[in-house]
Amino acid sequence: MTTVADKKGIEMDYSAGAAWMDGQVIPISEAKISVCDWGLTRSDITYDVVHVWDGAFFRLDDYLDRFHVSMNKLRLDVGLDRSAIRSALIDLLATSGLNSAYVSMVASRGIPIMPGTRDPRACKNHFYAWAVPFVWVIPQDAAKRGAHISIAQNARRISPASVDPTVKNYHWGDMTAALLNALDSGFDTTVLLDEQNQITEGPGFNIFAVIEGRVVTSKSGMLEGITRKTVIEVCEALDIPCEVADISKDDFLNAEEVFTATTAGGIVPVTRVDERILNNDFIGPITAKILQTYWDWHARADLSLKVPYKNKT
């Protein structure tokens, strides 16, 4: 059990997670927002997620950059600058004692200052953050054997003309419907198409396909992931041809290798797409190289930030 003494010397249990709210770190079970918060009632909210691995943030500044772009696009002002949010996240992890964690930073439209208003400008925007033990979007056992994914037939990705996918959001109606269908059919997860039958993304991850020896990732209809960015940089470092381009459903089904990329689990090889088995049900050689290098890069001083943990008991 991870316990840390608070400012009054009272020991707090953060083993299940912790939250930063209004300048204080509290056990995650005590973290709450109002039922009137537009982040809840209207999904008028943005967030970002960074992970801590082996006691260090990975690419924290890249996640902060994206978070601030999202807030600006949604016209959210939480009253904290980039440095203050960065400090809040570090304080959250230093206090929690979590050595490997899933860390979310959130900006919400908040509660209307004038009850009943429909004016988004009349809300008090606010920031909070929370951390829980490391999360695997695709379960570890599935990741080790190679994930089995479906191409969703019952849902299409929400159009970028309606919801900007480059702003991390909670509009998951399409993804949840597709994921439920995939799980009910015995798959580990799913990937969604857009209206032009192009591959977009899955619930919580970007997608990559190896097509004629080239690593290709979707160019539209999805979040521009930091892990996705890392994969592109890894490919450059390893002299593996890589491009950002449209991936048709047919090209995806005929890909030599497929893998996912996410903050919550890193690189996950895919060995089955619908009924097709890839690489005789083994992890492909290009995917294996990228996977190994991705985790090796967690030791790079320019990409990691050690958490200054407070005393644990």
C-alpha positions in Angstrom: 0.0 0.0 0.0 1.3 3.5 -0.9 0.8 6.0 1.9 2.1 9.5 2.1 1.7 12.0 4.9 -0.1 15.2 4.0 0.7 18.7 5.2 -0.9 18.0 8.5 1.0 14.7 9.0 -2.1 12.6 8.2 -1.2 9.5 6.2 -3.2 9.2 3.0 -3.6 6.1 0.9 -3.0 6.8 -2.8 -2.5 3.2 -4.0 -5.8 3.3 -6.0 -4.8 6.7 -7.4 -4.8 10.4 -6.6 -6.3 13.7 -8.0 -5.1 17.3 -8.1 -8.1 19.7 -7.5 -8.0 23.3 -6.4 -4.3 23.1 -5.6 -4.5 20.0 -3.4 -3.7 16.4 -3.9 -6.3 14.0 -2.6 -7.1 10.3 -2.9 -8.9 9.7 -6.2 -12.0 8.4 -4.3 -12.5 11.9 -3.0 -12.3 13.7 -6.4 -15.6 15.1 -7.6 -17.1 17.6 -10.0 -20.6 19.1 -9.9 -23.5 17.4 -11.7 -24.1 20.8 -13.3 -20.6 20.9 -14.9 -20.9 21.3 -18.6 -17.9 18.9 -18.9 -20.4 16.2 -17.7 -23.7 17.4 -19.1 -22.4 18.5 -22.6 -19.1 16.8 -22.9 -17.8 20.4 -23.2 -14.3 19.4 -22.1 -10.8 18.5 -23.3 -8.2 16.3 -21.7 -4.8 14.7 -22.3 -3.1 11.7 -21.0 0.6 11.2 -20.3 2.2 8.2 -18.7 4.7 7.7 -16.0 6.9 4.6 -16.4 9.5 3.4 -14.0 9.3 6.6 -12.0 9.5 9.0 -14.9 7.2 11.0 -17.2 7.6 10.2 -20.9 7.4 13.2 -23.2 5.5 15.3 -20.7 6.2 18.6 -22.6 4.8 17.2 -25.8 1.6 16.3 -24.1 1.4 19.7 -22.4 1.9 21.3 -25.9 -1.1 19.3 -27.3 -3.2 20.0 -24.2 -2.8 23.8 -24.6 -3.6 23.6 -28.3 -6.8 21.8 -27.4 -7.8 24.3 -24.8 -7.2 27.2 -27.2 -9.3 25.5 -29.9 -12.2 25.1 -27.5 -11.7 28.6 -26.0 -11.1 27.3 -22.5 -9.2 29.4 -20.0 -8.6 27.5 -16.7 -6.6 30.4 -15.1 -3.3 28.4 -15.0 -0.5 28.8 -17.4 1.6 25.9 -18.9 4.2 26.1 -16.1 1.5 25.9 -13.4 -0.2 22.9 -15.0 3.2 21.2 -15.4 3.9 21.8 -11.7 0.5 20.4 -10.7 1.1 17.2 -12.6 4.6 16.7 -11.0 3.1 17.5 -7.6 0.3 15.0 -8.2 2.8 12.1 -9.0 5.3 13.1 -6.4 2.6 12.9 -3.8 0.9 9.8 -5.1 4.0 7.7 -5.0 2.8 5.8 -8.2 5.9 4.4 -10.0 4.0 3.7 -13.2 0.8 5.5 -13.9 -1.8 6.8 -16.3 -2.1 10.5 -15.8 -4.9 12.7 -17.1 -5.0 16.5 -17.2 -8.5 17.9 -17.8 -10.0 21.3 -18.7 -13.7 21.7 -18.4 -16.2 24.4 -19.4 -17.4 24.2 -15.8 -20.6 25.4 -14.1 -22.7 28.2 -15.5 -22.2 31.4 -13.5 -25.8 32.3 -14.4 -28.1 29.3 -13.9 -30.0 28.3 -17.1 -27.7 30.2 -19.5 -26.9 28.7 -22.9 -23.9 30.9 -23.3 -20.7 28.9 -23.1 -18.8 32.2 -22.2 -20.9 32.4 -19.0 -19.2 29.4 -17.4 -16.3 29.2 -15.0 -13.7 27.0 -16.7 -11.5 24.9 -14.4 -8.6 22.4 -14.4 -8.1 19.2 -12.5 -5.8 16.1 -12.9 -5.8 12.6 -11.8 -3.5 9.6 -11.8 -4.1 5.8 -11.4 -1.8 2.8 -11.7 -0.7 2.3 -15.3 -3.5 1.5 -17.7 -3.3 -0.9 -20.7 -5.9 0.0 -23.4 -5.4 -3.5 -24.8 -4.9 -6.1 -22.0 -1.3 -7.2 -21.5 -2.0 -10.8 -22.3 -3.6 -9.8 -25.6 -0.7 -7.5 -26.3 1.9 -10.2 -25.7 0.2 -12.7 -28.1 -0.8 -10.1 -30.6 -4.1 -8.3 -30.5 -7.1 -9.5 -32.4 -9.0 -6.5 -33.8 -12.1 -6.0 -36.0 -12.9 -3.4 -38.5 -16.1 -1.9 -37.1 -19.2 -2.4 -39.3 -21.8 -1.0 -36.9 -20.4 2.5 -36.4 -18.4 5.1 -38.4 -16.0 7.6 -36.9 -17.7 10.9 -36.1 -17.0 13.3 -38.9 -14.2 15.9 -38.3 -16.6 18.4 -39.6 -18.7 17.8 -36.5 -16.1 17.1 -33.8 -12.4 17.9 -34.3 -10.5 14.7 -33.6 -7.3 16.5 -33.0 -8.8 17.9 -29.8 -8.8 15.0 -27.3 -12.4 14.7 -26.2 -15.0 12.5 -24.5 -17.3 12.1 -27.6 -17.1 8.3 -27.6 -20.5 7.3 -28.8 -19.1 5.9 -32.0 -16.1 4.2 -30.4 -18.2 2.7 -27.5 -20.7 1.2 -30.0 -18.0 -0.3 -32.1 -16.0 -1.6 -29.1 -19.1 -3.3 -27.6 -19.7 -5.1 -30.9 -16.1 -6.2 -31.2 -15.9 -7.5 -27.6 -19.2 -9.4 -28.1 -17.7 -11.0 -31.2 -14.6 -12.2 -29.4 -12.1 -9.5 -30.5 -9.8 -7.6 -28.2 -10.7 -4.2 -29.7 -11.7 -2.5 -33.0 -10.7 0.2 -35.5 -13.2 2.6 -37.1 -13.7 3.7 -40.7 -14.7 7.1 -41.9 -17.5 7.7 -44.5 -15.0 7.1 -47.3 -14.0 3.7 -46.0 -10.6 5.0 -44.8 -9.1 3.7 -41.6 -9.1 6.3 -38.8 -8.4 5.1 -35.2 -9.5 2.8 -32.5 -10.8 3.4 -28.9 -7.8 5.0 -27.4 -5.1 4.3 -30.0 -3.7 5.2 -33.4 -3.2 2.6 -36.0 -0.3 1.6 -38.2 0.0 -0.8 -41.1 3.0 -2.2 -42.9 2.2 -2.0 -46.6 4.8 -3.2 -49.2 7.5 -2.7 -46.6 6.4 0.9 -45.6 5.0 1.8 -42.2 1.8 3.8 -42.9 -0.4 5.6 -40.4 -3.7 7.4 -41.0 -3.6 11.0 -41.9 -7.1 12.2 -40.9 -10.1 11.4 -38.7 -8.0 10.7 -35.6 -6.0 12.3 -32.7 -2.5 13.1 -33.6 -1.0 10.9 -30.9 2.2 11.5 -29.1 3.0 7.8 -29.2 2.2 8.0 -33.0 4.7 10.8 -33.2 7.2 8.7 -31.4 6.7 5.8 -33.8 7.3 8.1 -36.8 10.6 9.3 -35.1 11.6 5.7 -34.3 11.1 4.7 -37.9 13.3 7.6 -39.0 16.0 6.6 -36.5 15.9 3.0 -37.8 15.7 3.9 -41.5 12.3 2.3 -41.8 10.2 3.9 -44.6 7.3 5.6 -42.9 4.5 7.9 -44.2 1.3 9.6 -43.1 -1.4 8.7 -45.7 -4.9 7.5 -46.2 -5.3 3.7 -45.6 -8.2 2.1 -47.4 -10.1 -0.8 -45.8 -8.8 -3.1 -48.5 -5.2 -2.0 -48.1 -5.5 -2.5 -44.3 -6.9 -6.0 -44.7 -4.0 -6.9 -46.9 -1.3 -5.3 -44.8 1.8 -7.3 -44.0 1.8 -6.1 -40.4 -0.5 -4.0 -38.2 0.1 -2.5 -34.8 -1.5 0.1 -32.5 0.1 3.1 -30.7 -1.2 4.5 -27.4 0.0 6.3 -24.3 -1.9 3.6 -22.3 0.2 0.6 -23.3 2.7 1.8 -26.0 3.1 -0.2 -29.1 0.8 -3.3 -29.4 1.3 -5.8 -32.2 -1.8 -7.0 -34.0 -1.9 -10.6 -35.3 -5.5 -10.9 -36.5 -7.7 -8.4 -38.3 -11.3 -9.7 -38.7 -10.8 -13.3 -39.9 -7.3 -12.7 -41.4 -4.3 -14.0 -39.6 -1.1 -12.0 -40.0 2.5 -13.5 -40.0 1.2 -16.9 -39.0 -0.2 -15.4 -35.8 3.2 -14.0 -34.8 4.5 -10.5 -34.2 6.0 -9.1 -37.4 9.7 -8.2 -37.7 9.2 -4.5 -38.3 6.7 -4.2 -35.5 9.1 -6.0 -33.1 11.9 -3.5 -33.9 9.7 -0.5 -33.3 8.3 -2.0 -30.1 11.8 -2.6 -28.7 13.1 0.8 -29.6 10.0 2.6 -28.2 10.6 1.2 -24.8 14.3 1.7 -25.0 13.7 5.4 -25.6 12.1 5.7 -22.2 15.6 5.8 -20.8 16.5 8.9 -22.9 17.2 11.9 -20.7 15.7 14.3 -23.4 12.4 12.4 -23.4 11.9 11.6 -19.7 11.5 13.5 -16.5 12.1 11.8 -13.2 9.4 12.3 -10.6 10.7 13.8 -7.4 8.8 11.5 -5.1 8.0 12.6 -1.6 8.8 10.3 1.3 6.7 7.1 1.4 5.9 4.9 4.4 
